């Protein structure tokens, strides 16, 4: 199996098109045609992780955080980023990152956190807009079912827990082929009137290419009439953060102790509780202060994330309790989840979870 096949699978579970504009997920180092011997999974890519990959004969390192985040103008070994990349290249180790795209999908980082907390009825805290398109294609009635089926198999018509969703309406299509045309219906130079079906489907951004390819491969016409229209609708399955409910409310400080134990926190920085009993919990793996207003708007009792700055704690305005558990701590279970997914999907190479603690922060 080649590296590009692993990248393709990762794109399936968390499409890279959903990474943030500032991010750098995907294959960062290595030849996509390289055969995989073993994969080492970690939260961060640092020199000691590369050393561990070398020790175990793994030639792919998959991490959540990309080692190449900002543009590299030179690779001389002047800092840990350059040294890590150099060591990977020298030892023919491919580096892959699956970062904010895994943050932004429904069953990604924030779902993992929610499961650890035992949250129910979870949903995206801040859904993204403009991630879907409407495709309308006009076809003869004889081929309408074939088109619907082909496009559905390629990913069209996925709405939440439903697939193969479409809407059809009937009408007349008119066209006149010229002398150079080889029409499926009609004759050159003659106006043709055909009973046609207009098929409308919703397509997620990442599936556009596959759906259009399936449509063109199945449609009988030489020239296909279709509309592809971007939608401003929010996508409830793509976005930042997550919110859900505890099965039973917990006393606020009891809940904080539960969180600290669950995520092995050296410390939890928190604001004063606004309720004696908490039940509605918002979460965001990594740096989530940008979602504070969304958590307040959603009437969360507690917002769990990492990397809050001092003055940002005041922004809670006594409307909820902020619980900063640390960046590493909030995302640490991501690596275990990735290992489990790869082991279920692939059996032709070894997958290991790193034994290196990549957290750069210590607590007294």
Buried (B, 14 or more C-beta within 10 A) or exposed (E): EBBBBBBEBBBEBBBBBBBEEEBBBBBBBBEEEBEBBBBBBBBBBBBBBBEBBBEBEBBBBBBBBBBBBEEEEEEEEEEEBBBBBBBBBEEEBBBBBBBBBBBBBBBBBBBBBBBBBBBEEBBBBBBBEEBBBBBBBBBBEEBBEEBBEBBBBBBBBBBEEEEBBBEBEEEEBEBEBEEEBEBBBBEEEEEBEBEBBBBBBBBBBBBBEBBBEBBEEBBBBEEBBBEEEEBEEBBEBBBBBBBBBBEEBBEBEEBBEBBBEBBEBBEBBBBEBBBEBBBBBBBBBBBBBEBBEBBBEBEBBBBBBBBBEEEBBEBBEEBBBBBBBBBBBBBBBBBEBBBEBBEEEBEEBBBBEBEBEBBEEEEE
